[in-house]
Amino acid sequence: MTNRATLASAPLAEAPSGPWWRHPLMWMVVGGPAAVVVAGFATLWLAVHRPDPVIEADYYRRGIEINRTLAAQHALTPAQQARNHVTTPVHDLPPVSP
């Protein structure tokens, strides 16, 4: 019979690990940063080839004009509601409660 101490101290034989590119865990570790680098270069390419449009010099004045136009339209809202109420047929109106 063999001695237990002899078995415990005997080194285990390791299986040949093979080349580094055949290990899936290595691809999981390297794949994330590699994908980020590729995405960074794609973003750089988009930024260089499609720059943002230049803002016009009078953008503030145009914004004020838009706000005035919206305010004028908002001022007409009660008149538009009254016009729509006048054109509603009588049979579609709710009953009048005393």
N, C-alpha and C positions, 0 to 999 in steps of 0.2 A: 504494500500500500504506500501511497504517497503521503508525505508530511504536509499538514495544512500550512505551515509557515513557508514551505517551498512554493505552494500554489499562490499564496497571497503576495509573495515578493516577485513572482515571475511577471515580467512586463507583457502586456497584451499586444498581440500583433495587430497593427493598424492596417486597414485596407488601403490600397493606393487611392489617393484622393482625385487624381486626374488633373487636367488643366484648369486654370482659374475661371475660364469663361463657361465652364459646365456646371457651376454651382448657382442654383436659383437664388439663394440668399444674397450672394454678391450682387446680382442684378437688381434685387430689391433695394439694396443699400445705395448703389451707384445710380439707379434709374431715376430716383426722385430729384437729386440735384442736377442730373443731366437734363431732365425735362424742364427744370426751371431755367437753366442756361439757354436752352433752345427757345423757350418762350420769351426770354429777355432779348435775344437777338431778333426775334420776330417783331417784338414791340419797338425795338430800335429802328428796324427797317420801316415799319409803318410811320413812326414819328418823323423820319427823315424824308420819306417820299410823299407824305400827305400832311403838310403843315396846316396848322389852324388858320382860318381866314383872319385877315386883319380887320379890326374893329374900325368903323368909320369915325371920323373926327367929331361929328356932330351927333353922336349916339344919345347924349343926354337930352338934347333939344327934341329929337325924334320921340324919345320916351315920354316927354312932357306932352307932346302933341297927341300921342296915343291915349294918354290919360285924360286929356281934355275931350277927345272924341268919345271915350267910354263914359265919361261923366255926362256928356250931352245925351247919349243914348239912354243912360240910366234916368235922366230927368224926364224922358218921354214915356217911361214905363207906366205911370198912372193913366196917361191918355190912351195908351195902347190897350190897357186892361178895360177901360171904359168903352172903347170902341168895340172890343170883342164882346163885352157884356151886352151892348145894344144890339149886336147882330145875332145874339143867341135866340133861337126860336122859343116862343112862349111855352110850348109843351115840354121843352127840355129843362126849364127852370125848376128849382126846388120849390116846394109849397111854402107859402108865406104863413108864418105863425103869428097870431094876434098878440 
